[in-house]
Amino acid sequence: MAEAGPSIDAMIQAERKKLRVDHPGRQLYIEHCADCHAGGANEAPTREAIAMQGSEAIVRSLAFGVMQSQAAHLSPIERRDIAEYLGDPTAESAIDNVQANLCEGSFDPGMTVWERWGADARNHRYAPHSDLDREEIASLELKWAFGFPGAARARSQPAATTTTLFTGSQSGLVYALDRQTGCIRWAFAAQAEVRTSPSLQSGPDGRAERLYFADFDANVYALDVATGEAIWTVSVKDHPAGTSTGSPVLHEGRLFVPMSSLEVVDAYTPEYECCTFRGGVTALDVETGDTLWRMYTVPEAQERGTNSVGARQFGPSGAPVWNPPTIDADRGLLYFGTGENYSSPATEMSDSIIAVSMETGAIAWVTQTIEGDAWNAACGPYGTQVNCPEEDGPDFDFGAPPILVTDSDGRDILLAGQKSGMIYGLDPDDGGRLLWERRKGMGGFNGGIHWGMAVKDDRLYVGIADTPGNRFAVGENRQGMHVKDIRTNETVWSVLEPDLCDEPTHYCRTAVSAPPTVTDTAVFASTLNGIAKAYDIETGETLWSYNTLRDFDTVNGISARGGSIDSAGLVAVGDQLITNSGYDKFGQIPGNVLLVFGPRRDAE
């Protein structure tokens, strides 16, 4: 007699259990979260991405983190019900994982070889300590992978010494990882997620001594590199939605911290009183953490009536600084780009390159490339429109930092790439006067040129994302890698990357949004569909390609997979190439892994 199959009732119950339809958090999610996270809001991570996190991480996000404003009306029990409904119940504690994977033996912090986000003070993203030749690049293979517990993104680009990688994580842990094995030398628990790249301070002999970084709640930290212990911690937050996304940069006893905010997303809610955040930069004393000066990119907001649901309105606001500033030691100036205004009226320092005194924060000059750009998440096809400013666009801010370069003729030029797809050459000796401008991409909400460019000698290496959907885009999609001569403005070579399929998803989109990195041999780039690539520096020929959209066995035993690669570029040091993989914003592909590649050795 054949064994009876499961009854219809049993199958229904199994499906209900799989979907967790009886969970008390399900209806709360539908009522309070699904409008955005089921695809309604461009910047919101998908439910798939949220589900990669543990419930405790989601509770922290709702109570203290990125979703604090949106969840303020929910009770603590309701927030926990949502978190337990969405979160991965098997997510391992990040702290427990550290304890199980500590290195053995003594620790030598090593000599600094990649000290900050832009590699050097001028944000060149040139890797002088890379030893990889053309043949070794072609043979690159995965040496080890490190998984971030309970994470859906890996955004903190590592800093590196000869022995160690230093990187942050969504859990708030900052790790010191052995470069050869991936074991954990130490881990420091910040108060919130760490998206920024750490900056290393070295002694006179080049040995790493201190590590500086900021967390998502705008706390700034100085750590002892040898021990991972805090030297000081200070908050630079002066607005409830304030955060720090751009990496702090170090120069001669001062740490310059860019200021951004989540208010651009908070404005999506019609009842939100939009908007009062003021972008800017804060300078801290590296010995004490004391504030030396703070400059703002917009004047203080004034009340300007009410919106259609009766919420008070304020302006001007916004002009955040998303990027790590650029150091001009000769002129004593700090350069950085700004974003759009969040509310009307649009001001003269949004979508601009700004120069300020490193000593006082006083503004030396401002070059605005787009006027009238006021935009927030209430605008556009997914927005409520209630809090959308009257200018409504185009959201073509500077996510990328300017690059200060001296060409072979001895002329200094400041190079700036914008989400509009435009590149600008500015004269730092003439008040930021525009020398030339060139279009390299059509532009998009995520670029155009999104997070950065790279330069070596007289050549500028430009990744283009050209993500679709922005009604202000000009021309055809030019996603890929482009190289131009700085002196002549001529194109040296250009590679257009095709989509891998016809669907309008990030799994298909070979867009270069993360910043490239250049060595003496190759330019390394990565894409929104998770591909890491190496192009020949002279011809643009593909030397190596690796698809990170896969599951990985990790040295710390964490279940990990790759996803979109965005905001953080590849790091090239010695015979290693290092990248994060996983980015859950804008509906991109979540992931939680750090990957380290090296050339194949026949003797291994």
C-alpha positions in Angstrom: 0.0 0.0 0.0 1.4 3.4 -1.0 2.2 5.7 1.8 -0.3 8.6 2.0 1.0 12.0 1.1 0.5 15.0 3.3 -3.1 16.3 3.6 -4.2 19.6 2.1 -4.5 21.1 5.6 -1.0 20.0 6.4 0.4 21.6 3.2 -1.4 24.8 4.0 0.0 24.9 7.5 3.5 24.2 6.1 3.1 27.2 3.8 1.8 29.4 6.5 4.7 28.5 8.7 7.1 29.2 5.8 5.6 32.6 5.3 5.2 33.2 9.0 1.7 34.5 8.4 0.7 34.0 12.0 3.6 36.0 13.3 2.4 39.2 15.2 5.0 41.2 13.3 3.6 40.4 9.9 0.6 42.8 10.0 2.8 45.5 11.6 5.3 45.1 8.7 2.5 45.4 6.1 1.0 48.5 7.7 4.1 50.4 8.6 7.0 49.1 6.4 5.9 47.4 3.2 5.1 50.6 1.2 8.9 51.4 1.2 10.5 48.0 1.5 8.4 46.2 -1.1 9.8 48.5 -3.8 8.0 51.7 -3.2 11.0 53.9 -2.1 14.1 54.0 -4.2 16.6 54.2 -1.3 15.0 51.6 0.9 16.6 48.1 1.1 14.4 45.2 0.0 12.9 42.7 2.4 15.4 40.2 1.1 18.2 42.5 2.3 16.6 43.1 5.7 16.0 39.4 6.2 19.8 38.8 6.1 20.1 40.7 9.4 19.5 39.3 12.9 16.5 40.5 14.8 18.7 42.4 17.3 20.3 44.4 14.5 16.8 45.3 13.2 15.6 46.4 16.7 18.7 48.7 17.0 17.9 50.2 13.6 14.3 50.9 14.5 15.1 52.2 18.0 18.4 54.1 17.5 19.5 53.8 13.9 18.6 54.6 10.3 14.9 53.8 10.9 14.5 55.7 14.2 12.4 58.5 12.7 10.1 56.2 10.8 9.5 53.9 13.8 9.1 56.6 16.5 5.4 56.0 16.7 5.7 52.3 17.4 6.0 50.8 20.9 9.1 48.9 21.9 7.1 45.6 21.7 5.8 46.5 18.2 9.4 47.2 17.0 10.6 43.9 18.4 7.7 42.0 16.8 8.6 43.5 13.4 12.3 42.7 13.9 11.6 39.1 14.9 9.3 38.7 11.9 11.8 40.0 9.5 15.2 39.0 11.0 17.1 35.8 10.4 16.6 33.8 13.6 19.8 31.9 13.0 22.0 35.0 12.7 25.1 34.5 14.8 26.2 37.1 17.3 29.0 39.2 15.9 30.7 39.3 19.3 30.5 35.6 19.8 32.1 35.1 16.3 35.0 37.4 17.3 35.8 35.3 20.3 35.8 32.1 18.3 38.1 33.4 15.6 40.9 35.4 17.4 44.4 35.0 16.0 47.1 33.2 18.1 50.5 34.7 18.7 51.8 38.2 19.0 50.6 41.1 16.8 52.7 43.4 14.8 50.5 46.3 13.4 52.8 46.7 10.4 53.7 49.5 8.1 51.0 51.6 6.5 50.4 50.8 2.8 46.8 52.1 2.2 46.0 54.8 4.7 42.6 56.2 3.8 39.6 56.0 1.4 41.4 57.9 -1.4 44.7 56.2 -0.8 46.5 59.5 -0.4 45.6 63.0 0.8 44.8 64.2 -2.7 42.3 61.3 -3.3 44.2 59.9 -6.3 43.2 56.3 -5.5 46.6 55.3 -7.0 48.1 52.2 -5.3 51.9 52.6 -5.2 52.4 49.6 -2.9 50.7 47.1 -5.4 53.2 44.5 -6.7 50.8 42.8 -9.1 52.1 42.6 -12.7 50.0 41.8 -15.8 50.4 38.0 -15.6 49.7 37.9 -11.8 46.5 39.9 -12.3 45.3 37.4 -14.9 45.8 34.6 -12.4 44.1 36.2 -9.4 42.1 33.7 -7.4 40.3 33.9 -4.1 42.6 33.4 -1.1 40.1 33.9 1.7 36.7 35.3 2.5 35.5 36.9 5.7 31.7 37.0 6.5 30.1 39.8 8.5 27.5 38.2 10.9 23.9 39.4 10.5 24.7 41.9 7.8 23.1 42.8 4.5 25.8 45.2 3.3 29.6 45.6 3.4 30.4 49.3 2.8 33.5 50.1 4.9 36.5 50.1 2.5 39.5 48.7 4.4 42.7 50.5 5.3 45.8 48.3 5.2 49.2 47.8 6.6 51.8 45.2 5.6 50.2 42.8 8.1 46.6 43.9 8.7 43.3 45.0 7.2 41.1 47.4 9.2 37.4 47.6 8.3 34.0 48.4 9.8 30.7 46.6 9.6 27.0 46.9 9.8 27.0 45.5 13.3 29.2 48.4 14.4 32.3 46.2 15.0 35.5 47.5 13.6 37.9 44.6 12.8 41.7 44.2 12.6 42.1 41.2 10.3 45.4 39.3 9.6 46.1 39.9 5.9 47.3 36.3 5.3 44.7 34.3 7.1 41.7 36.5 7.9 41.8 35.7 11.6 40.8 38.5 14.0 43.5 40.4 15.8 41.0 42.5 17.7 37.5 44.0 17.2 36.1 47.2 18.6 32.4 47.8 19.2 31.3 51.2 17.9 28.0 52.6 19.0 26.4 52.3 15.5 27.1 50.8 12.1 30.4 51.8 10.6 30.2 52.7 6.8 33.2 54.9 6.6 36.7 53.8 5.6 39.2 54.1 8.6 42.1 56.5 8.3 45.5 55.3 9.6 48.0 57.6 11.4 51.6 56.5 11.1 54.7 57.3 13.1 57.9 58.8 11.7 59.0 55.3 10.7 55.8 54.6 8.7 54.4 52.2 11.3 50.7 52.4 11.9 49.9 53.9 15.3 46.2 55.1 15.4 43.0 54.4 13.6 40.3 57.1 13.0 36.7 56.5 11.8 33.1 57.7 12.2 29.9 55.7 12.8 26.4 56.1 11.4 25.3 58.0 14.5 28.1 60.6 13.9 30.3 59.4 16.6 34.0 59.7 15.8 36.7 57.4 17.3 40.4 57.3 17.7 41.8 53.8 18.5 45.2 52.4 19.3 46.1 50.2 16.4 48.1 47.8 18.5 45.3 47.0 21.0 42.0 48.2 19.4 41.3 50.3 22.5 39.7 53.7 22.3 41.9 56.7 22.9 38.8 59.1 22.6 35.3 59.1 21.3 33.3 62.2 20.5 29.9 62.9 18.9 29.7 65.5 16.1 26.0 65.2 15.7 24.0 68.4 15.9 20.8 67.3 14.2 18.5 64.3 15.0 19.0 62.9 11.6 22.7 63.7 11.3 25.2 61.0 10.3 28.6 60.7 8.7 28.9 58.7 5.5 32.0 60.3 4.0 35.2 59.0 5.5 37.1 61.3 7.8 40.5 62.4 6.6 43.7 63.1 8.6 46.2 65.9 8.1 48.8 67.4 10.5 47.1 66.9 13.8 43.5 67.5 12.5 40.8 65.1 11.5 38.2 66.5 9.0 34.8 64.9 9.4 32.2 65.3 6.6 28.6 65.7 7.7 25.5 64.2 6.0 22.1 63.1 7.2 19.1 60.8 6.8 16.7 63.7 6.6 16.6 63.4 2.8 14.8 60.0 3.5 12.7 61.3 6.5 11.1 63.8 4.1 9.3 60.8 2.4 6.8 60.9 5.3 4.1 63.5 4.7 3.8 64.4 8.4 7.6 65.1 8.7 8.5 68.7 9.3 10.9 69.1 6.4 13.7 70.1 6.6 16.4 71.6 8.9 19.7 69.7 8.5 22.8 71.7 7.5 25.6 69.9 5.7 29.2 70.8 6.4 32.6 69.7 7.8 33.9 69.5 11.4 37.6 69.7 12.3 38.8 67.8 15.4 42.0 67.8 17.3 43.5 64.3 16.8 45.0 64.2 20.3 41.9 65.2 22.2 38.9 64.9 19.9 38.0 68.6 20.7 36.2 70.5 18.0 38.5 73.1 16.4 35.9 74.5 14.0 32.7 73.6 12.2 31.5 75.1 8.9 28.1 74.8 7.3 27.1 74.7 3.7 23.6 76.3 4.2 22.3 79.1 6.5 20.1 78.1 9.4 16.6 77.0 8.2 13.6 79.3 8.7 9.9 78.3 9.1 8.2 78.6 5.7 4.5 77.6 6.2 2.9 74.2 6.2 2.6 71.4 3.7 -0.7 69.9 2.4 -1.2 67.8 5.5 -0.5 70.6 7.9 3.1 69.8 8.9 5.4 72.8 9.3 8.0 73.4 6.5 11.5 74.8 6.9 14.3 75.8 4.6 16.9 76.1 3.3 18.4 72.8 4.3 20.7 70.0 3.1 23.8 70.4 0.9 25.4 67.4 2.7 29.0 66.3 2.3 28.9 62.7 1.3 32.6 62.4 0.3 36.0 62.4 2.0 37.6 65.8 1.7 40.8 66.4 -0.3 43.9 68.0 1.3 45.8 70.8 -0.4 48.8 71.2 1.9 50.5 73.8 -0.2 47.6 76.2 -0.2 46.3 75.2 3.3 42.9 74.4 1.8 40.4 71.6 2.2 38.2 70.7 -0.9 35.0 68.8 -0.9 31.8 68.4 -2.9 28.2 69.0 -1.7 24.9 67.4 -2.4 21.5 68.9 -3.2 19.3 71.0 -1.0 16.6 69.1 0.8 14.0 71.9 0.9 13.4 75.2 -0.8 14.9 77.6 -1.4 17.9 76.1 -3.2 21.1 77.8 -2.2 24.4 78.8 -3.7 26.5 76.1 -2.1 24.5 73.0 -3.1 25.9 70.8 -5.9 29.3 72.7 -5.5 33.0 72.2 -5.0 34.0 74.2 -1.9 37.4 75.2 -0.6 37.9 76.1 3.0 40.8 77.0 5.2 42.2 74.0 7.1 43.2 76.3 9.9 39.9 78.1 10.5 37.1 76.6 8.3 36.6 79.9 6.5 35.3 79.6 3.0 37.9 80.5 0.4 35.8 79.9 -2.7 32.7 78.1 -4.0 32.1 76.7 -7.6 28.5 75.7 -8.1 27.9 73.5 -11.2 24.1 73.1 -11.0 21.8 75.8 -9.6 18.3 75.1 -8.2 18.8 71.5 -7.2 16.5 70.9 -4.2 15.3 67.3 -3.9 14.3 64.7 -1.3 12.8 61.2 -1.2 9.2 62.7 -1.4 10.0 63.6 -5.1 10.1 61.4 -8.1 8.0 58.4 -9.2 8.1 56.6 -5.8 7.6 59.7 -3.6 4.6 61.1 -1.9 5.2 64.6 -3.4 3.9 66.2 -0.2 7.3 67.3 1.0 8.9 67.6 -2.4 10.5 71.1 -2.8 9.2 73.3 -5.7 12.5 72.9 -7.5 12.1 69.0 -7.6 15.4 67.9 -8.9 17.6 66.8 -10.5 19.5 65.3 -7.5 22.8 65.6 -9.3 25.0 66.1 -6.3 28.7 65.4 -5.8 29.0 61.9 -4.2 32.6 61.8 -5.4 35.4 63.8 -3.8 37.4 66.2 -6.0 41.0 65.1 -6.9 43.9 67.5 -6.8 46.5 66.6 -9.5 49.7 68.2 -10.8 50.0 67.4 -14.5 53.3 66.9 -16.4 53.4 70.6 -17.3 53.5 71.4 -13.6 50.0 72.8 -13.5 47.6 72.1 -10.6 44.1 71.1 -11.5 41.1 70.1 -9.3 39.1 67.4 -11.0 35.5 66.9 -10.0 33.0 64.2 -11.2 29.3 64.6 -10.7 26.2 62.4 -10.8 25.2 64.3 -13.8 27.9 62.5 -15.8 29.9 65.7 -16.1 33.6 66.1 -15.3 35.0 69.6 -14.4 38.5 70.9 -14.3 38.9 73.8 -11.8 41.8 76.2 -11.2 42.8 76.1 -7.5 44.9 79.2 -8.0 42.1 81.3 -9.4 39.2 80.8 -6.9 38.0 77.5 -8.4 37.5 79.0 -11.9 36.1 76.5 -14.4 38.9 75.6 -16.8 36.9 73.0 -18.8 34.0 70.6 -18.6 33.3 67.4 -20.4 30.4 64.9 -20.4 31.3 61.3 -19.8 27.9 59.8 -18.9 24.2 60.6 -19.2 23.7 60.9 -15.5 21.4 59.2 -13.0 20.2 59.1 -9.4 23.3 56.9 -8.7 25.5 58.5 -11.4 26.9 59.3 -13.9 29.9 59.5 -11.7 28.8 58.4 -8.3 31.4 57.7 -5.6 34.8 58.6 -7.2 37.5 58.6 -9.9 41.2 57.8 -9.9 44.3 59.4 -11.4 47.8 58.4 -12.3 50.2 60.7 -14.2 48.2 62.6 -16.8 45.3 60.2 -17.0 42.0 60.3 -15.2 40.1 57.0 -14.8 36.3 57.4 -14.6 33.7 54.8 -13.8 30.3 55.5 -15.1 27.1 54.1 -13.6 24.4 55.9 -15.6 21.6 54.2 -13.6 18.3 54.8 -15.4 15.2 56.7 -14.3 16.4 60.3 -13.9 14.4 62.6 -16.2 17.3 65.0 -16.4 19.7 62.5 -18.0 21.3 63.5 -21.3 22.2 61.2 -24.1 22.8 57.4 -24.1 23.8 55.1 -21.3 27.7 54.9 -21.1 28.1 52.6 -18.1 31.7 51.2 -18.0 35.2 52.5 -17.7 36.5 55.7 -19.4 40.0 57.2 -19.5 40.9 60.7 -20.5 44.1 62.7 -20.9 44.0 65.6 -18.3 46.0 68.0 -20.5 44.3 67.5 -23.8 40.9 66.3 -22.7 41.1 63.6 -25.3 39.7 60.1 -24.6 42.6 57.5 -24.2 40.3 54.5 -24.2 36.7 53.7 -23.3 35.0 50.4 -22.5 31.2 50.3 -22.4 30.0 47.4 -20.3 26.8 45.7 -21.5 23.9 44.6 -19.3 24.0 40.9 -18.6 20.3 40.4 -19.2 17.2 42.4 -20.3 15.4 42.8 -17.0 15.6 46.2 -15.2 17.3 44.8 -12.1 20.7 45.2 -10.5 21.4 41.6 -11.3 21.7 42.7 -15.0 23.3 46.1 -14.6 27.1 46.2 -15.2 27.2 49.8 -13.9 30.4 51.2 -12.3 29.2 53.2 -9.3 32.0 52.4 -6.9 35.3 54.3 -7.3 38.1 52.7 -9.5 41.6 52.1 -8.2 44.7 52.4 -10.4 48.1 50.7 -10.2 51.1 50.8 -12.5 49.6 48.0 -14.5 45.8 48.0 -14.3 42.7 49.9 -13.3 40.4 47.9 -11.0 36.7 48.5 -11.0 33.6 46.9 -9.7 29.9 46.9 -10.7 26.4 46.9 -9.3 25.9 43.3 -10.4 28.8 42.2 -8.3 31.7 41.9 -10.8 35.2 42.8 -9.9 37.4 43.6 -13.0 40.9 44.6 -14.0 41.5 46.5 -17.2 44.9 46.9 -18.8 46.0 50.5 -18.0 47.2 51.2 -21.6 44.5 49.5 -23.7 41.4 48.8 -21.6 41.7 45.1 -22.3 40.1 43.0 -19.6 42.9 41.2 -17.7 40.7 39.6 -15.1 37.1 39.3 -14.0 35.4 37.7 -11.0 31.7 37.5 -10.3 31.1 37.8 -6.5 27.4 36.9 -6.7 27.8 33.6 -5.0 27.9 31.9 -1.6 31.3 31.8 0.1 33.0 29.5 2.7 34.5 32.0 5.1 37.5 31.8 7.4 35.3 32.8 10.4 32.6 30.2 9.6 29.8 32.7 8.8 27.4 32.0 6.0 28.2 34.7 3.5 27.4 35.8 0.0 28.3 38.6 -2.4 26.1 41.2 -3.9 26.3 44.6 -5.5 29.7 46.4 -5.1 29.1 50.1 -4.5 30.5 53.1 -2.6 33.8 51.4 -1.6 36.4 50.7 -4.2 38.9 47.8 -4.4 42.2 48.1 -2.5 45.4 46.9 -4.1 48.4 46.3 -1.7 51.4 44.0 -2.2 50.2 40.9 -4.1 46.6 41.2 -2.8 43.4 42.7 -4.2 40.7 43.3 -1.6 37.0 44.1 -2.0 33.8 44.2 -0.1 30.7 42.7 -1.7 27.1 43.5 -0.7 25.1 46.7 -0.9 21.4 46.8 0.0 20.4 50.4 -0.7 18.4 51.5 -3.8 17.1 47.9 -4.2 20.6 46.6 -4.9 21.8 43.1 -4.2 22.6 42.5 -0.5 25.7 40.7 0.7 28.0 40.4 3.7 31.5 39.4 2.6 35.1 40.7 2.4 37.1 39.0 -0.3 40.9 38.8 -0.6 42.5 37.7 -3.9 46.1 36.8 -4.8 47.9 35.4 -7.8 47.9 31.7 -8.3 51.1 30.1 -7.1 51.9 26.7 -8.7 53.8 25.6 -5.6 50.8 26.1 -3.4 
